Amino acid sequence: MDATALRPAVDADGHIMESLAEMAEYAHPAVRELCLNPQNFFRTPFPTLDGVHWPKPSVFKAEHGVMGDQELASKHRKGSAEDWLEFLENANVEYSVMYTSEGLTVGQIREEEYAIAVCQAYNDYVADRYRRVSPKLLPMALIPMQKPSAAVEELRRVVKELKLPGAMLPSTGLPLDLGHEYYWPIYKEAADLGCALGVHGGSNVGLGLGSVNSILPSHVIHHPMGLMIAAVSMIHNGLFEKYPGLRVAFTEGGCGWTTVLLDRMARNAELGMMGAYRTFEHYCQNGQILIGCEPGEGTLPYLIKRVGPDAFAFSTDYPHEVDFRAVRKEIEAAYAQPDLTLEEKNKLLGDNARRFFNLD
């Protein structure tokens, strides 16, 4: 089945490929200098990911738009707003909820005032160069979690003034787990605003993977590990009970990791070790949690049957690892999936993300 004959999908996890030169136009002088002259400081405005994100091209199999053999969506700068709009048209995708590329490590910043400045610069940049270019492009903001009072103010600004759909929470790098009460004012503000938050996989820093010598083994587990830690921390610190309006997406790690949480939390419940809190399954079913995934994941049909179809959302990851050909094939394969009903397919490929990110 041709993807263009199907209803347009919604991408719950695409990526902005930042132009630091463009971002410099919106930045505080200290941030601007790092954007324009990173070689003078041996660093960019954001910390580097980790020690393994520089793979040799030969380790990847170039196959139909995955990694090495990508076909560009346009003649524009890859990952720019103009490139994204052509990608959406070619892939038959209506909207993309977009996360940073450069700023995935924002949690590693330790200087509060610098974190505030770089987040403000990034948000002004993506609002102007993506959100205002098209309503189809929905960048998630960066907020300075290092100082919760400032994060609350910035979250309010980006939602009310810049019209962004919410903010990213880094899965690694912060000195405290995301469920810690230090961050609770941020979650209260998100619930009050009715916006979404998104925990996004990024660096392997702090996950016990410092000894791996290649991106390959790290890539298998570091995104799911970061998401699992965040989800467990949030649930066992009672965030979803304390703030019933809180909605958190977990992206970049696929959906297979959720099977571990479902089984382990069910066991904890049997042993009376959940305290006053519900299990992961409950929050998947009540609309507070959304899991970004690829339609071809082997565990997906099982998970949909186990917890219901409302917690899973199609994610492209464009332009990191795929091109529009690969995405179209994924959409076509999803609609051809014999183990899912048409209603389940429609929810996976767009309806869940529309609801979660208030796109209707």
Secondary structure, DSSP 8 states (H G I E B T S, - for coil): --GGGS--EEEEEEE----HHHHHTTS-HHHHHHHH-GGGTTS-SS----SS----GGGS--BTTBGGG---S-SS-TTSHHHHHHHHHHHTEEEEEEE-SGGGGGGG---HHHHHHHHHHHHHHHIIIIITT-TTEEE-EE--TTSHHHHHHHHHHHHHTS---EEEEESS--SS-TTSGGGHHHHHHHHHHT-EEEEE----TTTT-TT--SHHHHHHHHHHHHHHHHHHHHHHTTHHHH-TT-EEEEESS-STHHHHHHHHHHHHHHTT-STT---HHHHHHTTSEEEEE-TT-TTHHHHHHHH-GGGEEE---TTTS--HHHHHHHHHHHHT-TTS-HHHHHIIIIIHHHHHTT--
